[in-house]
């Protein structure tokens, strides 16, 4: 009887020792994984990309007709409408989740005389428009902002080029001052065509549509290689 008791006690001690060893060694086999999970740190602004020096975001002045727009992202919707097969209305996250993202370095040139080279990240306007469907009568794209600002382009400009609406600058999310949630990266165009706070993309059959600054004497094309005035 005593031998059996000793055997039971020895087995219990062995089981306890094995359990303690397993508990002690288990973190080693988790590859350093923390029980609390991973904490995402804030993105850091990059100042160079593929050998190109970038301008600081702080060097991009604030230009707006009625001041910075602070968009409530919970209520925000991006609408693609007008001469389309269907009207698309998407939340901010739906745009980011459902479309391919692209990055490119593009210089923004302002008629005031300053310029900045920025790494932009966003989605193609062409993808958004194709998803809504293009009416054969459409020849113009009008962009609308939350502050009432508008500007327009030939439909061919956004369909034949890789034109994006950006949500990041230099690897960080665009802040309200610079156009959050979306700003147009209007390549080869003067800065007044780089509309901020975009909330609507409208397809139209009016090639002569004039936006805010165009109504005030600025060129409708906005081409960098031409005068900014009509």
C-alpha positions, 0 to 999 in steps of 0.5 A: 500500500505504501509503495502505491501511495508513493507511486501516486505522489510521484506521478502527481509531482511529475505532472505538476512539474511538466505543467510548470515547464510548459507554462514557463516555456510557452511564451518562447514558442509564441515568437515574441507575440504579446498576450495583449496583441499588437499596438499600431503606432502613428505613421511617420512622414517620409521625406524621401522616396526612391531617391527623390527628396520630398517637401515637408507637409508643413511647407504646403500652405492652407488655401481655401475659399472659406477656411479649413473644412473639418469633415465628420467622417461618420457622416461623410459620403463620396458620391459619383453621379450625373451622367452615370449608369448608376449613382454610387454613394460610398463611405470613406472606408468603403472607398479605401477598402474596395479600390486598389491604392496607388502611390506616386510623387507629384509636384504641386505648383501654385499660381502664388509662386510656390511648389512642393514635391509630395508622395501621394497615395490614393485611388484612381478616379477612373476606377470610381467612374468605371464602377458607376458606369459612363453615359455616352453623352458624358464629356466632362468631370466636375469635382465638388467639395464640401465648402462649395468649391468646384472645378472641372476637367475633360473626361478624357483627362481622368480616364486616359491618365492615372489621376488619383484622389489622395488620402495620404501625403508622405505616408501620413493621412491627409489632415483637414487643412490639406483636404481630408478625406480626399484631395485631387492630385491634378497632375500637370495642372495649376494648384487651383485645380487640386480640389480638396475635401472632395465629396462628389464626382459628377459626370456632365455633358457641359465642356464649358463648365466653369468652377470657382476660380474659373468663373473669376478669370482663371483658365478652365484647362489649368495647364501648367504649360499655359498661363493660369488666366483665361 
